[in-house]
């Protein structure tokens, strides 16, 4: 994975922490165990395999998650596996939230904190956003749900949640390879989670549209706190048409079917005004048929991701 200077500035210390753990395990000639297979475990696995890439994980432990058995599935063990192996031959990386019971068990097995096991969740968090919130107290990437804002998210609208899944880097690796100008707009940008990742992924120009003025203000504050340059517009994303300076548009299912149709029409009108290669990246693509129904927009690529809908669609417009 390519690591830009902006990415290094924002999360370089996190990468260094994980790299130091792997180096420590290699020098100690010990293998890795990841304890926790939820959000934190998925994120750490991404960092170990896709960012560092030097060591595999030998065992996953989780007391709650269950997967079907068989060769096609990764095996998740309970803590009882520690009765059959020598814990001293492993470095145990905890990705669960603080659990005194787990640490007590490890102590009973003779494992010492910061020597035989490490509380990675406390140091890293479960995502880029969690990590940044640990080191920047003025950030706010908290969820905005229907329950929080029934006046905003009603009818065809859906929850606005931070895109903090482990697949976010894969999504932006796909975006980086798109054959077009690296100018990026998030339609329905919320508090700026995707804008942050766009800047970390070498987008040259970044902008977003957010209907709710309070949320747009939080987005601007977040970008300012992280020294991220982004043009945040307060307005109705389905009506906003000053988009000729952008070639990559992102939708994380911010509104319903009619809203998607309006956005597509706005992008097509922009292409007519300024002929260029344009791509639409659509997470949770519930309204695929509404996008391709008139034949002017083609599905360019489909990527598997760990979102609510495991499909992420990339569409080509123009060219």
C-alpha positions as a LaTeX table, in Angstrom:
\begin{tabular}{lrrr}
\hline
Residue & $x$ (\AA) & $y$ (\AA) & $z$ (\AA) \\
\hline
Unk1 & 0.00 & 0.00 & 0.00 \\
Unk2 & 1.33 & 3.41 & $-0.94$ \\
Unk3 & 1.78 & 5.74 & 2.05 \\
Unk4 & 1.64 & 9.42 & 1.18 \\
Unk5 & 3.30 & 12.19 & 3.16 \\
Unk6 & $-0.09$ & 13.41 & 4.35 \\
Unk7 & $-0.94$ & 9.91 & 5.55 \\
Unk8 & 2.40 & 9.69 & 7.36 \\
Unk9 & 1.73 & 13.01 & 9.06 \\
Unk10 & $-1.72$ & 11.90 & 10.24 \\
Unk11 & $-1.26$ & 8.22 & 11.16 \\
Unk12 & 2.45 & 7.53 & 10.75 \\
Unk13 & 2.92 & 6.99 & 14.50 \\
Unk14 & 0.22 & 4.30 & 14.44 \\
Unk15 & 1.96 & 2.50 & 11.58 \\
Unk16 & 5.26 & 2.75 & 13.49 \\
Unk17 & 3.67 & 1.26 & 16.63 \\
Unk18 & 2.41 & $-1.80$ & 14.76 \\
Unk19 & 5.72 & $-2.14$ & 12.92 \\
Unk20 & 7.59 & $-2.08$ & 16.23 \\
Unk21 & 5.38 & $-4.89$ & 17.56 \\
Unk22 & 6.15 & $-7.05$ & 14.53 \\
Unk23 & 9.87 & $-6.27$ & 14.81 \\
Unk24 & 9.75 & $-7.23$ & 18.49 \\
Unk25 & 8.06 & $-10.55$ & 17.69 \\
Unk26 & 10.61 & $-11.32$ & 14.97 \\
Unk27 & 13.54 & $-10.56$ & 17.26 \\
Unk28 & 12.01 & $-12.67$ & 20.01 \\
Unk29 & 11.37 & $-15.48$ & 17.48 \\
Unk30 & 7.74 & $-15.61$ & 18.54 \\
Unk31 & 4.52 & $-15.88$ & 16.55 \\
Unk32 & 1.42 & $-13.68$ & 16.65 \\
Unk33 & $-1.97$ & $-14.16$ & 18.26 \\
Unk34 & $-4.73$ & $-11.59$ & 17.75 \\
Unk35 & $-7.33$ & $-11.59$ & 20.54 \\
Unk36 & $-10.57$ & $-10.11$ & 19.24 \\
Unk37 & $-12.18$ & $-10.60$ & 15.83 \\
Unk38 & $-14.53$ & $-7.65$ & 15.73 \\
Unk39 & $-13.84$ & $-4.18$ & 14.39 \\
Unk40 & $-10.50$ & $-3.81$ & 16.18 \\
Unk41 & $-9.29$ & $-7.23$ & 15.09 \\
Unk42 & $-10.22$ & $-6.61$ & 11.47 \\
Unk43 & $-8.41$ & $-3.27$ & 11.48 \\
Unk44 & $-5.26$ & $-4.69$ & 13.11 \\
Unk45 & $-5.26$ & $-7.60$ & 10.64 \\
Unk46 & $-5.34$ & $-5.06$ & 7.81 \\
Unk47 & $-2.38$ & $-3.21$ & 9.33 \\
Unk48 & $-0.42$ & $-6.43$ & 9.86 \\
Unk49 & $-1.02$ & $-7.90$ & 6.40 \\
Unk50 & $-1.57$ & $-4.95$ & 4.06 \\
Unk51 & 0.58 & $-2.24$ & 5.63 \\
Unk52 & 3.43 & $-4.08$ & 7.42 \\
Unk53 & 3.25 & $-7.44$ & 5.65 \\
Unk54 & 6.08 & $-9.27$ & 7.44 \\
Unk55 & 4.27 & $-11.77$ & 9.66 \\
Unk56 & 1.04 & $-13.78$ & 9.52 \\
Unk57 & $-1.32$ & $-14.26$ & 12.44 \\
Unk58 & $-1.16$ & $-17.84$ & 13.74 \\
Unk59 & $-4.26$ & $-17.77$ & 15.95 \\
Unk60 & $-7.35$ & $-15.64$ & 16.40 \\
Unk61 & $-9.10$ & $-15.76$ & 19.76 \\
Unk62 & $-12.60$ & $-14.47$ & 20.43 \\
Unk63 & $-15.03$ & $-15.60$ & 23.12 \\
Unk64 & $-18.16$ & $-14.56$ & 21.23 \\
Unk65 & $-17.84$ & $-14.60$ & 17.45 \\
Unk66 & $-18.76$ & $-17.85$ & 15.69 \\
Unk67 & $-18.10$ & $-18.83$ & 12.08 \\
Unk68 & $-19.09$ & $-22.04$ & 10.26 \\
Unk69 & $-16.47$ & $-24.79$ & 10.47 \\
Unk70 & $-14.56$ & $-26.09$ & 7.46 \\
Unk71 & $-11.51$ & $-25.45$ & 5.34 \\
Unk72 & $-13.11$ & $-22.47$ & 3.59 \\
Unk73 & $-13.45$ & $-20.54$ & 6.83 \\
Unk74 & $-10.81$ & $-19.01$ & 9.08 \\
Unk75 & $-10.87$ & $-20.68$ & 12.50 \\
Unk76 & $-11.61$ & $-18.55$ & 15.53 \\
Unk77 & $-10.62$ & $-20.15$ & 18.81 \\
Unk78 & $-11.78$ & $-19.57$ & 22.35 \\
Unk79 & $-9.27$ & $-18.77$ & 25.07 \\
Unk80 & $-9.15$ & $-22.49$ & 25.85 \\
Unk81 & $-6.66$ & $-22.82$ & 22.97 \\
Unk82 & $-4.07$ & $-21.40$ & 25.36 \\
Unk83 & $-4.23$ & $-24.70$ & 27.27 \\
Unk84 & $-2.80$ & $-26.51$ & 24.24 \\
Unk85 & $-0.04$ & $-24.14$ & 23.21 \\
Unk86 & 2.75 & $-22.38$ & 25.06 \\
Unk87 & 1.72 & $-18.71$ & 25.32 \\
Unk88 & 5.37 & $-17.77$ & 25.78 \\
Unk89 & 5.98 & $-18.75$ & 22.17 \\
Unk90 & 3.60 & $-16.00$ & 21.02 \\
Unk91 & 3.07 & $-12.27$ & 21.22 \\
Unk92 & $-0.61$ & $-11.72$ & 22.04 \\
Unk93 & $-2.19$ & $-8.57$ & 20.60 \\
Unk94 & $-5.42$ & $-7.52$ & 22.32 \\
Unk95 & $-7.90$ & $-5.73$ & 20.04 \\
Unk96 & $-10.84$ & $-5.82$ & 22.44 \\
Unk97 & $-11.81$ & $-2.96$ & 24.69 \\
Unk98 & $-10.34$ & $-3.02$ & 28.20 \\
Unk99 & $-11.17$ & $-6.42$ & 29.78 \\
Unk100 & $-9.77$ & $-7.12$ & 33.22 \\
Unk101 & $-10.85$ & $-10.76$ & 32.96 \\
Unk102 & $-8.66$ & $-11.33$ & 29.91 \\
Unk103 & $-5.66$ & $-9.66$ & 31.51 \\
Unk104 & $-6.19$ & $-11.70$ & 34.70 \\
Unk105 & $-6.22$ & $-14.91$ & 32.67 \\
Unk106 & $-3.04$ & $-13.94$ & 30.85 \\
Unk107 & $-1.36$ & $-13.08$ & 34.17 \\
Unk108 & $-2.32$ & $-16.52$ & 35.51 \\
Unk109 & $-0.57$ & $-18.02$ & 32.48 \\
Unk110 & 2.57 & $-16.08$ & 33.33 \\
Unk111 & 2.21 & $-13.47$ & 30.59 \\
Unk112 & 3.42 & $-9.94$ & 31.32 \\
Unk113 & 1.88 & $-6.84$ & 29.82 \\
Unk114 & 4.07 & $-5.03$ & 27.27 \\
Unk115 & 6.31 & $-8.08$ & 27.13 \\
Unk116 & 4.14 & $-11.09$ & 26.27 \\
Unk117 & 0.90 & $-9.27$ & 25.43 \\
Unk118 & 0.03 & $-5.74$ & 24.30 \\
Unk119 & $-3.18$ & $-3.73$ & 24.61 \\
Unk120 & $-3.28$ & $-2.65$ & 20.97 \\
Unk121 & $-6.87$ & $-1.39$ & 21.13 \\
Unk122 & $-5.92$ & 1.22 & 23.73 \\
Unk123 & $-3.00$ & 2.42 & 21.60 \\
Unk124 & $-4.47$ & 2.20 & 18.11 \\
Unk125 & $-8.25$ & 2.01 & 18.41 \\
Unk126 & $-10.40$ & 0.12 & 15.93 \\
Unk127 & $-10.00$ & 2.41 & 12.93 \\
Unk128 & $-8.17$ & 5.44 & 11.58 \\
Unk129 & $-10.88$ & 7.65 & 13.03 \\
Unk130 & $-10.58$ & 6.16 & 16.51 \\
Unk131 & $-6.82$ & 6.59 & 16.41 \\
Unk132 & $-7.07$ & 10.23 & 15.37 \\
Unk133 & $-9.69$ & 10.95 & 18.01 \\
Unk134 & $-7.28$ & 9.63 & 20.64 \\
Unk135 & $-4.62$ & 12.14 & 19.65 \\
Unk136 & $-6.86$ & 15.11 & 18.76 \\
Unk137 & $-9.33$ & 15.92 & 21.52 \\
Unk138 & $-11.30$ & 18.43 & 19.43 \\
Unk139 & $-12.34$ & 15.96 & 16.73 \\
Unk140 & $-15.92$ & 14.75 & 16.39 \\
Unk141 & $-16.53$ & 11.81 & 14.06 \\
Unk142 & $-19.38$ & 10.38 & 16.15 \\
Unk143 & $-22.34$ & 8.69 & 14.51 \\
Unk144 & $-25.38$ & 10.62 & 13.34 \\
Unk145 & $-28.42$ & 8.34 & 13.32 \\
Unk146 & $-32.14$ & 8.52 & 12.65 \\
Unk147 & $-32.69$ & 8.53 & 16.40 \\
Unk148 & $-30.35$ & 11.51 & 16.83 \\
Unk149 & $-31.79$ & 13.51 & 13.94 \\
Unk150 & $-35.30$ & 12.29 & 12.97 \\
Unk151 & $-35.84$ & 15.62 & 11.21 \\
Unk152 & $-32.94$ & 14.84 & 8.87 \\
Unk153 & $-32.89$ & 11.05 & 8.45 \\
Unk154 & $-36.46$ & 10.04 & 7.70 \\
Unk155 & $-38.26$ & 8.22 & 4.93 \\
Unk156 & $-35.74$ & 7.04 & 2.36 \\
Unk157 & $-32.77$ & 8.43 & 4.28 \\
Unk158 & $-30.36$ & 6.23 & 6.16 \\
Unk159 & $-27.94$ & 6.53 & 9.05 \\
Unk160 & $-24.85$ & 8.65 & 8.48 \\
Unk161 & $-22.02$ & 6.61 & 9.97 \\
Unk162 & $-18.27$ & 7.03 & 9.82 \\
Unk163 & $-16.69$ & 4.99 & 7.06 \\
Unk164 & $-14.17$ & 3.42 & 9.43 \\
Unk165 & $-14.14$ & $-0.16$ & 8.18 \\
Unk166 & $-10.89$ & $-1.97$ & 7.50 \\
Unk167 & $-11.63$ & $-1.97$ & 3.76 \\
Unk168 & $-11.34$ & 1.80 & 3.47 \\
Unk169 & $-7.75$ & 1.57 & 2.22 \\
Unk170 & $-8.75$ & $-0.94$ & $-0.45$ \\
Unk171 & $-11.53$ & 1.40 & $-1.59$ \\
Unk172 & $-9.08$ & 4.26 & $-1.99$ \\
Unk173 & $-6.48$ & 2.10 & $-3.71$ \\
Unk174 & $-9.17$ & 1.54 & $-6.35$ \\
Unk175 & $-9.94$ & 5.26 & $-6.44$ \\
Unk176 & $-6.27$ & 6.19 & $-6.80$ \\
Unk177 & $-6.01$ & 4.00 & $-9.92$ \\
Unk178 & $-8.97$ & 5.58 & $-11.71$ \\
Unk179 & $-7.83$ & 7.14 & $-15.03$ \\
Unk180 & $-9.02$ & 10.66 & $-14.39$ \\
Unk181 & $-8.19$ & 13.88 & $-12.58$ \\
Unk182 & $-7.70$ & 13.32 & $-8.84$ \\
Unk183 & $-10.37$ & 15.82 & $-7.82$ \\
Unk184 & $-12.76$ & 14.27 & $-5.31$ \\
Unk185 & $-16.20$ & 15.27 & $-4.04$ \\
Unk186 & $-18.18$ & 13.51 & $-1.30$ \\
Unk187 & $-21.90$ & 14.00 & $-1.87$ \\
Unk188 & $-23.40$ & 14.03 & 1.60 \\
Unk189 & $-20.07$ & 14.38 & 3.38 \\
Unk190 & $-21.34$ & 14.31 & 6.97 \\
Unk191 & $-18.53$ & 15.06 & 9.42 \\
Unk192 & $-15.80$ & 14.53 & 6.82 \\
Unk193 & $-14.68$ & 10.94 & 7.30 \\
Unk194 & $-14.32$ & 10.24 & 3.60 \\
Unk195 & $-12.73$ & 13.61 & 2.88 \\
Unk196 & $-10.01$ & 12.74 & 5.37 \\
Unk197 & $-9.29$ & 9.45 & 3.61 \\
Unk198 & $-9.33$ & 11.19 & 0.21 \\
Unk199 & $-6.58$ & 13.56 & 1.33 \\
Unk200 & $-4.61$ & 10.65 & 2.83 \\
Unk201 & $-4.90$ & 8.93 & $-0.58$ \\
Unk202 & $-3.34$ & 11.73 & $-2.64$ \\
Unk203 & $-6.48$ & 13.35 & $-4.01$ \\
Unk204 & $-5.30$ & 16.76 & $-5.28$ \\
Unk205 & $-8.59$ & 18.58 & $-4.74$ \\
Unk206 & $-11.20$ & 17.61 & $-2.14$ \\
Unk207 & $-14.71$ & 18.92 & $-1.54$ \\
Unk208 & $-17.96$ & 17.89 & 0.09 \\
Unk209 & $-21.62$ & 18.87 & 0.26 \\
Unk210 & $-23.64$ & 18.53 & 3.47 \\
Unk211 & $-27.29$ & 19.52 & 3.89 \\
Unk212 & $-27.26$ & 20.06 & 7.64 \\
Unk213 & $-25.50$ & 23.25 & 8.71 \\
Unk214 & $-24.56$ & 21.96 & 12.18 \\
Unk215 & $-22.94$ & 18.83 & 10.76 \\
Unk216 & $-21.18$ & 20.83 & 8.04 \\
Unk217 & $-19.73$ & 23.07 & 10.76 \\
Unk218 & $-18.40$ & 20.02 & 12.61 \\
Unk219 & $-16.90$ & 18.80 & 9.33 \\
Unk220 & $-15.06$ & 22.09 & 8.82 \\
Unk221 & $-13.79$ & 21.99 & 12.40 \\
Unk222 & $-12.53$ & 18.43 & 11.92 \\
Unk223 & $-10.68$ & 19.35 & 8.75 \\
Unk224 & $-9.19$ & 22.42 & 10.41 \\
Unk225 & $-8.04$ & 20.40 & 13.42 \\
Unk226 & $-6.27$ & 17.92 & 11.14 \\
Unk227 & $-4.87$ & 20.61 & 8.83 \\
Unk228 & $-6.80$ & 19.16 & 5.90 \\
Unk229 & $-7.70$ & 21.45 & 3.00 \\
Unk230 & $-11.26$ & 20.73 & 1.86 \\
Unk231 & $-14.06$ & 22.87 & 0.41 \\
Unk232 & $-17.18$ & 22.13 & 2.49 \\
Unk233 & $-20.48$ & 23.37 & 1.06 \\
Unk234 & $-23.66$ & 23.62 & 3.12 \\
Unk235 & $-26.56$ & 22.80 & 0.85 \\
Unk236 & $-28.83$ & 20.20 & $-0.70$ \\
Unk237 & $-26.53$ & 17.71 & $-2.44$ \\
Unk238 & $-29.29$ & 16.78 & $-4.89$ \\
Unk239 & $-29.54$ & 20.41 & $-6.03$ \\
Unk240 & $-25.88$ & 21.47 & $-5.85$ \\
Unk241 & $-24.51$ & 21.84 & $-9.38$ \\
Unk242 & $-21.22$ & 23.71 & $-9.03$ \\
Unk243 & $-19.30$ & 20.47 & $-9.58$ \\
Unk244 & $-17.42$ & 21.03 & $-12.84$ \\
Unk245 & $-14.10$ & 21.08 & $-11.00$ \\
Unk246 & $-14.45$ & 17.47 & $-9.82$ \\
Unk247 & $-13.99$ & 14.14 & $-11.59$ \\
Unk248 & $-14.54$ & 11.60 & $-8.79$ \\
Unk249 & $-17.82$ & 11.61 & $-6.88$ \\
Unk250 & $-18.53$ & 9.52 & $-3.79$ \\
Unk251 & $-21.89$ & 8.33 & $-2.46$ \\
Unk252 & $-22.23$ & 6.40 & 0.80 \\
Unk253 & $-25.97$ & 5.95 & 0.33 \\
Unk254 & $-26.85$ & 9.37 & 1.80 \\
Unk255 & $-30.39$ & 9.49 & 0.42 \\
Unk256 & $-33.08$ & 7.57 & $-1.44$ \\
Unk257 & $-33.69$ & 6.57 & $-5.02$ \\
Unk258 & $-35.00$ & 9.89 & $-6.30$ \\
Unk259 & $-32.07$ & 11.68 & $-4.70$ \\
Unk260 & $-29.67$ & 9.35 & $-6.50$ \\
Unk261 & $-31.38$ & 10.09 & $-9.82$ \\
Unk262 & $-31.00$ & 13.83 & $-9.24$ \\
Unk263 & $-27.32$ & 13.49 & $-8.42$ \\
Unk264 & $-26.68$ & 11.42 & $-11.55$ \\
Unk265 & $-28.50$ & 14.00 & $-13.67$ \\
Unk266 & $-26.39$ & 16.79 & $-12.13$ \\
Unk267 & $-23.19$ & 14.89 & $-12.93$ \\
Unk268 & $-24.32$ & 14.22 & $-16.50$ \\
Unk269 & $-25.09$ & 17.93 & $-16.96$ \\
Unk270 & $-21.63$ & 18.75 & $-15.61$ \\
Unk271 & $-20.08$ & 16.35 & $-18.13$ \\
Unk272 & $-21.96$ & 18.11 & $-20.92$ \\
Unk273 & $-20.57$ & 21.46 & $-19.75$ \\
Unk274 & $-17.01$ & 20.16 & $-19.27$ \\
Unk275 & $-16.21$ & 16.98 & $-21.15$ \\
Unk276 & $-13.91$ & 14.77 & $-19.01$ \\
Unk277 & $-13.66$ & 11.28 & $-17.60$ \\
Unk278 & $-15.86$ & 11.08 & $-14.51$ \\
Unk279 & $-16.26$ & 8.25 & $-12.01$ \\
Unk280 & $-18.92$ & 7.69 & $-9.36$ \\
Unk281 & $-17.98$ & 5.52 & $-6.36$ \\
Unk282 & $-21.10$ & 4.18 & $-4.62$ \\
Unk283 & $-20.97$ & 2.43 & $-1.24$ \\
Unk284 & $-24.04$ & 0.40 & $-0.22$ \\
Unk285 & $-25.35$ & 0.64 & $-3.82$ \\
Unk286 & $-29.02$ & $-0.02$ & $-3.14$ \\
Unk287 & $-30.15$ & 1.95 & $-6.20$ \\
Unk288 & $-27.90$ & 0.52 & $-8.89$ \\
Unk289 & $-30.77$ & 0.25 & $-11.40$ \\
Unk290 & $-31.61$ & 3.93 & $-10.99$ \\
Unk291 & $-28.04$ & 4.80 & $-11.98$ \\
Unk292 & $-27.76$ & 2.66 & $-15.10$ \\
Unk293 & $-31.38$ & 2.66 & $-16.28$ \\
Unk294 & $-30.98$ & 5.21 & $-19.12$ \\
Unk295 & $-27.71$ & 3.72 & $-20.43$ \\
Unk296 & $-25.66$ & 6.89 & $-19.99$ \\
Unk297 & $-23.75$ & 5.51 & $-16.98$ \\
Unk298 & $-21.87$ & 2.20 & $-17.06$ \\
Unk299 & $-20.70$ & $-0.03$ & $-14.23$ \\
Unk300 & $-16.91$ & 0.20 & $-14.47$ \\
Unk301 & $-15.84$ & $-2.05$ & $-11.59$ \\
Unk302 & $-17.32$ & $-3.82$ & $-8.58$ \\
Unk303 & $-15.29$ & $-4.35$ & $-5.39$ \\
Unk304 & $-16.01$ & $-6.53$ & $-2.34$ \\
Unk305 & $-15.82$ & $-4.57$ & 0.92 \\
Unk306 & $-16.87$ & $-4.99$ & 4.56 \\
Unk307 & $-19.81$ & $-2.59$ & 4.51 \\
Unk308 & $-23.47$ & $-3.34$ & 5.21 \\
Unk309 & $-23.71$ & $-4.25$ & 1.53 \\
Unk310 & $-20.44$ & $-6.04$ & 0.62 \\
Unk311 & $-20.56$ & $-4.59$ & $-2.91$ \\
Unk312 & $-19.01$ & $-1.26$ & $-3.79$ \\
Unk313 & $-19.75$ & $-0.08$ & $-7.33$ \\
Unk314 & $-17.63$ & 2.24 & $-9.45$ \\
Unk315 & $-19.38$ & 3.79 & $-12.46$ \\
Unk316 & $-17.93$ & 5.50 & $-15.52$ \\
Unk317 & $-19.54$ & 8.66 & $-16.87$ \\
Unk318 & $-18.35$ & 10.15 & $-20.14$ \\
Unk319 & $-15.38$ & 9.13 & $-22.29$ \\
\hline
\end{tabular}
